[in-house]
Amino acid sequence: MVAQINFPLIAGLVGVYFFSVIFTVLQTRAAKSERYKQYRLYTPVNDPLANTSKVPRTFFIILFIACIWTAYLTQGYDWVIHDEPSAFAVLPVQILAVLLIYDFMFYWVHRVFHLPLLMRYVHYVHHKVRFPTAIDDYYLHPIDTLWVTTLFFLSVTIVGPFNTTTFIATLFVWVFMNNSIHGGLNLPNPVFRLTNYLARMHNVHHGKNMSSNFGSFFPFWDMLFGTHHRSKKEHYGQIN
């Protein structure tokens, strides 16, 4: 249990939470705008899942995520947070370690949720989205939301515990990358090379080949286990 209130942790969590919501809204607006239409990975003629039908579930999932974070950090505070300072030089190593462990576990759990029973009753909700934009990162079944968040906290527990700054930095990177994989854009500036890659890989998983690209951030596990599918230029464009 939390021995005392960690105000920097609370401030960091609130900051990451609102960054995620604002980033998602702005990225989704950009993907839907005429200005960036030419950079959409897919431009659907008919999208069976209109934005209006996404709002209630998306709003509920965003609140549900806040509840999960609160529960995990209240009940498992000592597993993920410590008060001792750590060297700044190890911060990127710790973040990378968490992301690699998380992505390995995510790959296998994601594959399991593509088995017929779990796909039919749980994961199908997310795959209603064929033309993802950033807001679709939150278009999930609650069970999907729970296991994804659990894997993150489990990864932090394996590598950590972290001090508050390291934990917030790791959470920020994880949230940013999760939001980016549904970005739906392939922007020309090299600054966006990473987010473009993440969006292209996951876009294939939603549209052309659901039995490929199960990893979230890295191609390693898909390459190793034979489920990697490259996104090529012919995958872009207008589809019905």
N, C-alpha and C positions, 0 to 999 in steps of 0.2 A: 504493500500500500504506500501511497505518497506520504512521506513524513511531513513535508511542508509544501506550500504552494510554490511551484517553479514558474515565476512570472515570465522569464525569458522564453521558456518552453511554450507557455500559453500564447505569448505574443508571436512566436515563430510559427506555431500551428495555425493561428488565425491568419497570419500573413500568407502562408503557403496555400491555405484553403481559398482565400479570396483571390490570390494570384491565379489559381487553377480555374476558378469560375470566370474571371475577367478574360484570361487568356483564351479560354474555350469559346466565349462569346465572340471575341474579336476575330479569332481564327475562323470560326464558323461563318461570320458575316463576310469575311474576305473570300471564303470559298464559294459563297452564294452570290457574290457581287459580279456585275458585268465587267468590272475593271480587271478581275483576275480569272475570268471565265476561261481564257485561253490556257491557263495553267492548271485547270482541273484535271485530275487523273481520269475521271469519267465525267461526262456531262449527260446525265440521264434525260431522255425525252419525257418519260413518265416514271416518276418516283412513287411507288405504291405506299411509301411510309412518309406522309407529309409531316412537316415540322409541328403542326398543331397536335398531332397524335403522340408526339414524343414528349411534350412538355410535362404532363402529370408524372410519368414514370421517371423522367430525368430529374425533376424536382424532388421526388421521393428518394431516389438513389443518392443524390447529393446530401440530403439530410441524414440518410442511413449511414453514409460514409463518416460523417461527423460523429455519429453515435458510436460507430465501431472504433474510431480513433480514441475517443474518450474512454471507452471501456478498456481497451488494451493498455493504454497509458496509465489508467488508474489501477488496474489489477496487476499489470506486469511492469510497473515503472522501473524496478530495480534490475530487471532483465535487459532493458534497453537503454537506460540512462544512468550515468554516474556523474559525480560532481568534480572529478579530477580533470585538470587541463591535459590536452594532448598536443603533440607537435603538429604544426600546420602541414608539414611535409607529408605526413601519413594520411592526410585527409583524402586526397584523390585515390590512394591505394585502398582505403577502407570503403569508399563509395563504389569503386570498381568491383571489389570483392562482393559487396552486397548485391550489386546488379547481376554479376555472373551467377551467383548462387540462386538468386531469385529467378533468373531467366531459365536456368536448368530445371528448377522445380516447376516453373510455369509451363515450360514446354511439355512436360509429361502430364501434368494435370489437365492442361488444355487438350491434349490428345485424348485423354480419358473422357473428357466432356464432349468429345465428338463421337463417342460410341452411341449407337442408336437410342438407347433408353434415356441417357442424360441429355442428348441433343434434343430429343422430342419434348422433354418436360422442363428443361432448364435453359440450355445454351441456345436454343432456337430463337429466344427473344433477341439476343444480340445479333444473330444472323438474319433477322428480318431486315436489317440495314444492309443493303447491297452497295450503296454509294456513300461511304462514310465521310462525315466531316467531324470536326473536333468534338462537337456536342455528343456524338454517338459513343464516345468513351464512357458516358454515363447511361447509355441505353442498355441496361442489363437486368437480368433476373437477380433478385436479392442474394441468391445462393452464389451466383458468379461474383457478385460484389464482395461477399464474405470470404470466399477462398482466395481471391486475388489479394485482398488486404491482409489476410492471414499469412500468405506466403511472404509478403514484404516484412511483416513484423518477425516472422520466423527467421528470415535471412539476417535481419539486424541482430537478433538474439544470437545467432550462430557466430557472427563476426564480432559483435559488440561485447559488453555494453559500450555505448558511445557517450561522450559528453553532450550537452545540449546543442552546442554549435554544430558538431559533426552530425548529430541526428537530424537536425533541421536541414542542413545542407544535403544530406542523403535523401531525405524525404522530398526536398525540392526537385532534385535531379530526377528521381523516380516519377514524381507527378508530372513534371515537364515532358519526359519521354513518353509516358502513358498518354498524355493529351495529344502529343505530336503524331503518334502512330495512326490516328484517325483524321489527320489534317486534311487529306484529300487534295493537296496541292503539290505541284512539282515546280517550285519557283526557280528562276534562272540564276539568281545571285549565289555565288559559292558559299556565302554565309549560311545558307539553308541546306547545305549538302547533307548533313546528318538527318534533319527532319524530313527532307525529301526522300531519303533512303528508307527511313522508318515507315513513312506513309506509303511508298510504292510497294514495299514488301507486304504490309498488312492489307493493302488494297487488293492484292491478288488473292489473299486468303478470304476476303469477303466476297469477291466477285468471280474470278476465273477458276479458282481451284481451292476449295475449302479443305482439301486434304493435304495442304502444303502450308509452309511458313507458320508453324505453330509457335515458334519462339516470339518473344515480345520485342526484344532490343537487339539481339545478336543473331547472326546467321549460323553460328558454329554448330548448334545442336541440330538444326535442320539439315545442315550439310553432313554431319556425322551420321545421322539416322535416316538419311535418304528421303527427306521431305522438303528439301529446299527447292524453291521455284523462283527463278529470276523474273523480275518485272521488265518487260521489253516495251519499246515504243509503241508496238502495235496494240498493246493493252490500253493505251490512252485513246480518248476520243469519245464520240457520241454513241450511246447505245440505247436501245429501247427497253 
